[in-house]
Amino acid sequence: MLVAERYEKIVQLVDEKGSIRVSELSEIFGVTEETVRRDLDNLEKEGRLRRSHGGAVSVKDKQSEIPYFEREIKNVDEKQKIAQEAVHHIQENDRIILDASSTAWYMAKALPDIPLTVLTNSIKVAMELSHKAKIEVISTGGSLSKKSLSYIGPLAERSLDLYHVDKTFVSCQGVHIERGISESNELQARLKQKMIELADQVILLADYSKFGVQSFTQVTDWTHIDTLITDARTKQEDLQALEELRVQTQRLKGSSEDSSVSS
């Protein structure tokens, strides 16, 4: 591969993932890490990416939120399995928060009709749970985000101040070992920060594609995440790094019936 071709591919990978590590690029292209660092320095000088500690970050505008219907059909199998496993963390009479992620909607579909209180900013989640008589659903209200089919903004944030919950289930666009979890939209990030603050236990739902990505706005660092549920394609080295940060990790095996837990 010519140097120019490698440059183009590096920029494409960084823009797709939001951020990427030197070691990962070295493995992908079969070149030394020193060569990768030199490539990244040159690309930064051209304004095509930004160097970060251990890698590079995209300079592409990440503020735009991905429409819900695009997220809903991406990595469906992984999200469904993660959602089904997350349901096992719920007990009768729990008070829980489900965010506006597509994985939370899969959770709502998988939830049995048992006594629960569910607080959500998601129209899709609220509609799904409306058919389950024993589940009380509380919507945040607020400004409607048409892309995510959810409520956001100051009114949604203030409505959360009224509540305390046992468990918050959130997903995100980016999972980064050093920088925590992140979102492309600042208003979504602020609302998720509130959701995390309200809970006794915070459970992050993230498939393999989220790892190594740094989106526009940080949601929180790892000190506020208790448990991660992810799929079999997530790298073991990432899970080990999170365990060192005292995050309990649950990595699903190939089938939805089997799972392995380490802490």
N, C-alpha and C positions, 0 to 999 in steps of 0.2 A: 504494500500500500504506500502510495506517495505521501509525502509530508502534508501537502495541501488537502489530500483526501482525509487524512487522519484529523486534521484541524476541523474540517467540516463535520466529521462524525462526532468529534468531541463536543463541539458546540451544540449539535443536535441532541446528544445524550444529556448534557447539562440543562438545556432548555426543557426537555421532557421530564427530567427528574427533579428539577429545581436546584439540586446540588449533587456533587459526586466526589468520591474520594480518589486520591492519587493511586492508591493500591488497586482500586477497582479498574481504573483506566489502564494501568500497567498490565493487568491480567487480560483485559479485553483485547488490547492491541499487541500483546506479546513483546512489549518494550520495557526498558528499565524505568524505575520510578524517577530517576534523574532526568530521563528523556521526557517523561510526562510533565514534570515540573517546568522544564524549559518550554514545552509546548504551551502550558497554561500561562506562563509569564508573557509569552509572545501574543497569545490571544487576548490577554488582559490589556496589553499595550494597544491592541487594535480596537479595544472597547467591546469585545464580543462576549466577555464573561468577567467575573470578578474573582480574584484569588481569595481563598479562605484558608484557615489553618487545616492542613491535611488534604486540601482539594480545591474545588472551585464552586462558585454559586452563579446561577443564571442572572443576567441583567434584563431578561425579558419581563415585560409587565405581567405580574402574577395577580393583580388585584381582581381581575375578572373571575367571577365565580363560575364553576362548571355547572351547566344546567342539570337539574335533578334527573331528567330522563336519560341523559348520557351516563351519569353515575350509576343509575339503576341497572344498566345492562353490562357494566364493566365488572369482570371477575365475579360473576354471579355465584358460581359454585363455591368459591372460597368464602364469600360474604354470607351465604346461606348457612354453611357449616359453622362459621364463627358465631352467627346469630343463634343457632340451635344450641351451641355450647353455652352461650351467655345466659340463655333462659334457665339453665341448670343452677345458676347463681341466685335465682329469685325464689323467695319463699312466700307463702300466703301472708297477706296483710302487710307486705313490704310497701314502702313508699319509695318510688323510683322516678328518675328522670331519664327520658329517652330523647336524644338530640334529633336533629333533622337530617341525619345521614341516611343513606340507602340501607346500610347495615342495621340501623335502628328500626327501619320499616320491616326488614326481614324478621327482626326480633318480635315486632308487634304481631306479625302473621303467625309466628311460632308460639306465642304465649298462650297457655291454656286459660280457659275462662275460670279464674280463681279470684278470690278477694284481693284486690290490689288497688293502689292509688298511683296513677301514672301522670306525671307532669311533663308536658312536651311543648315545643314550639313548632312542631311539624304537623302540617295539615294532613299529610299522608298517614302518619302514625295515628293521629286522632281519628281519622276516618276508618282505618283498619280496626281500631279498638272499639269503635262505636257499635260493632256487632256482638260484643262480648259483655253480657249483662252484669257480671259480677265485678268488672273492672271500672273504677271511677277514673274518668279522664279530665284533667285540668289543662286548659290551653293558656299559654302565656299572653296571647294577644300581642299587639304591636304593629309595626309596619310590615306589610306583606312583601317578601322577596319572591318575585315571580319565577326566578331561575331555580331557587331551591325549594319552592312551595313551603315556605316557613315564615315565621314571624321573627323580626329582628328589631334592633334599635332601642332607644332609651325606655320606651314604654314596656317592651318585653323584659329588659334588664330590671326595671323597677318592680315588675310583677313577681320576679323571682325572690325579691327580698322578703316576701311574706312567708316563705316556706323553708322547711328543713326536711331532708330526705335521707333514707337509709343508704341508697346506692344511686350513683350516676353512671350511665352508660353513654360514652361518647366515642365518636370516630373523628377522623381528621384527614387533611390532605397530605401532611408531611410528618414523618417520624424520623427524628435525627438523634443519634446517641448523645452527642454533645449539646445539642440545642433544644431538645425536648420535642413537643408536638406543635404543629403550626397549621394555619388555615390561609386560604387565598384571599379571604374577605375579612376586613378588620371588624365589621359589625358581628359577623358570625363568631370570630375569635373572642370578642368581648363577652358575648352571651355564653359561650362555652366556659370561659373563665368563671362566670357567676355560677354556672351549673356545677362546676367542680368544687367551688367554695362551699356549697350548700350540703354536701354529702359526707356521710361517715366513711363511705367506701367509694372509690373511683375506679371504674373498669374501662380500660381502653380497648376498643375493637378495631383492629388494623390488619389488613391483609399484606402480603409480602411486597406489593407494589408501592406501598407508602414509605418503605424504609429507605434511608439515604436521601430523602427529599426534604428540602427546607422551603416551605411556602412563604408567602409575603409577611404574615403576622404570626408571632409566637402566641400560642395559647397558654402553655405552662411548661415548667421544667419537670423533671422526673420525680422530684420530691413530693409532688401532689398526685402521682399515679400509683395506685396500690397493685393493680393487676393488669396484665396485658393478655389478651386472647388473640392469637394469630393462626395462620394456616401452615401447612407442612413445607411450603416453599420458602419460608423465612429462614435466613441463615442462622445457624446455631451460634456463630460468633457474635451476632447481634444480641441474641438472647442472653448469652453469657455476660456480655457487657452490661445489660440491663439488670441482671441478677446481682452484679457487683454494686449496682446503684440501689439495691434493695427493692426492686420491682419484681413481684411474683409473675412468672411467665408461664403461659399455657399454650403450647404449640400442638395443634391438631395433627393427627396422622392422616394417612390417605383416605380413610373412610370417616364418615360423620359419627360413627359409633365409637371409634377409638380416639383417645387423646392421651397426651403425656403431660405431666405437670412437674415443674421444677421450681424451687423457691430458694 
